[in-house]
Amino acid sequence: MITPLHIVLFEPEIPPNTGNIARLCACTGCQLHLIHPLGFEITDKQLRRAGLDYWQYMDVQQHQNWHAARQSIGTERNWYGLSSKVETSYWDANFCAGDVLVFGPETRGLNAEVLADVQALTIPMRSDAPVRSLNLSSACSIVTFEALRQLKVQ
C-alpha cells in the first residue's frame, strides 16, 4: 500500500492523544512519525489502550530529532505544520499524495525552528473562542481527512 500522507508528531506529550492518532493512521494508511523526546514511554499502557489492537496495522517511525525526521522523510515533499498562531487556513492548502502533516506538542505547539521549515496552516476557530486550540488528536483528524478528501483516498 502506498502511504497517502505522513503524520508527524513533534515531541508529543500525552499518550492517549498519540494512541488516537496511531489508530487514525491504522484506519487511513498514513504513516506515523514520532519525534523525540516523547512525553511518555512507547510502551505506555494509555498509549496502547487508545490504539486498541490496531498497532499491528500501522507503520510507526521514531526519529531522535527534527533534523533526523526531515532527512528520513525527505525535504522534497510538501511539509505542512499546524499552528493556532498563523492565519492561513488548512482549507487553502492543495494537498498532494505523500505530503507531511506536522503537529506540535500539546502544551506549547510547534517551535519557531519547525515553523520556519514548513508551510504553516491553522484550523479556523471563532475569534472569541474561550480556548487556545483544539485537542491534538481532533486537529490531526480534521486536517488528515481534508487532505485525504482532496486526494480522493478511500
N, C-alpha and C positions, 0 to 999 in steps of 0.2 A: 504494500500500500504506500502511495506517495503521501508524504506529510503535507497537509494543506497549509498549516501555519506552525510557527514556533512560538510557544508561550514561555516567556522568561519572567521568573520571579526573582527580583534583585533583593537579596538579603531578607527573605520572608521571616516573619516573627511568630505567627500564630498557627499552630499545627492544623486545626480544623479548616482554616482557610486554604492552606496548601493542599490538604486532603481533598477538599471540594473541587479545587482546580485540577488536581490529578484525575479525579473522576470525570470532570468535564473533558479532559484530554482523552481519556479512555473512550468516552462516548463519541468523540468527534474525529479521532485520528490525529489530533495535533500532538506535537512533541513538546514535552515539558522540560524546561531547563531551570535548575535551581542554582543561584549564585551565592556562594558562601561569603560571610558567615551566616549560618542559619540560626534562628532563634530557638531551635529545638533539635533533637536528635532525629535522624531519618527513621528510626525505629519507634518513635513516639506512638503510644497507644492511641491518642486522639487523632493523629495524622492517619494512621492505619484505619481507624474506625470510619473516618469521614470518606476515605477512598473505597470503603467496603471491600469486597473481594475482587475488585477490578484491577488491582496492581499488576496482575499478570498480563493485562491487555494494554499497558501503557509503556511508552518509551521515555524514561526519565534520565536526563543527563545532569551531572553535577559539575560545576565549574568553581575553581578556587577564587576567582575574582572577575571583575567586569571585563578586563582585557582578555583573559583566557576565554571567556564566553564569546566575545566578539570574534576572536580568531577562530574558534571552533565552529561557530555557526556560519561565519562568513560575512564580511562587510559589504559585499556586492548586493546583498538583499536590501529591501526596504525595512528600516527599523523604526517602529513607532513606540514612543513612550507615553504612557498615560499619566496625566498630572491635573490636579484641580487648580493649578496656578497659571494655566495658559488659556488662551481664548479660542484657538482653532478646535472645532468640534470634530469628533470622530466621524460624524455624518459627512464631512467634507473630504474624507480620505477615499482614495481609489485603491482598494486592497488588491493584491496580486498573490497568486499561489507562492508559498514559501516565505511570505512576509513574516516579520518578527514583531510580536507584541510584548512590550516590556512593562511590567508593573512593579512598583516600589514597595518598600516595607510599610506595614500598616500604620505605624506611628509617625512616620516622617516623610513618606513619599520618595520619589527619585531625587537624587542629589544633583548639583549643578554639572558635575563631570558627565554623568549619564545623560542628562538632558541635552548637553552640548553635542552628544553623539547620535541623537535620534531626532525624528520629527515628532515634536510634542503635540499631543492631542488631549482633549478633555471630553468628559461626558457632561453635557449641559444639565445644570440643575437650576431651580428657581433662584433668582437673585437674592431673595430674602430668606433662603433656607437657614434654619437654625443649626445646621450641622455642617462640618467641613467637607465631607466626602461620603461616597458610598462605601459599603463593605467591599473588601478586596475581591472576594470570590464573586460577588454580584457584578462588580465593574468588569472583571475578566470575562464573565459570561456574556454580558451585554455586547462588548466590543468583539469578542470572538464570534458570536453568532451573526453580527452585522458583516464581519469580514467573510464568513462562510456563505452568507446570503449573496454577497456580491460575487463570490467565486462559484456560486450555484452548486455547492457541495452538498450531497445528500447522504 
